[in-house]
């Protein structure tokens, strides 16, 4: 079963820096099949999971620590 994951790359030390948005296609074991950068924040709640890195990293490959955002507004079934 494939999952869609939204990755938010932001910078907590410089809040004026715009966040970067990535969409990942993954399986249940965590294997990543496809990675796509998004131009802007998605408008529809179509993701199975939402993860954030707030260390100011610019690329997914350079990140090693993520925080999962439960009940995020872009997650399926979040209720809002």
CORKAFEN-V122949 format. One record per pair of residues at least 12 apart in sequence whose C-alpha atoms are under 7 Angstrom apart, sorted by the first residue. I is the first residue (numbers start at 1). J is the second residue. Records with the same first field share a line. If there is no record, write none. Layout:
# CORKAFEN-V122949
I: J / J
This chain:
# CORKAFEN-V122949
1: 27 / 28
2: 25 / 26 / 27 / 28
3: 25 / 26 / 27 / 48
4: 23 / 24 / 25 / 26 / 47 / 48 / 49
5: 23 / 24 / 25 / 47 / 48 / 49 / 50
6: 22 / 23 / 24 / 47 / 49 / 50 / 51
7: 21 / 22 / 23 / 50 / 51 / 52
8: 20 / 21 / 22 / 51 / 52 / 53
9: 21 / 52 / 53 / 54 / 56 / 57 / 58
10: 53 / 54 / 55 / 56
11: 54 / 55 / 56
12: 54 / 55
21: 37 / 38 / 40 / 41
22: 35 / 36 / 37 / 38
23: 35 / 36 / 37 / 38
24: 36
44: 74
45: 73 / 74 / 75 / 76
46: 74 / 75 / 76
47: 74 / 75 / 76
48: 75 / 76
49: 75
50: 68 / 69 / 72 / 75
51: 66 / 67 / 68 / 69
52: 66 / 67 / 68
53: 65 / 66 / 67
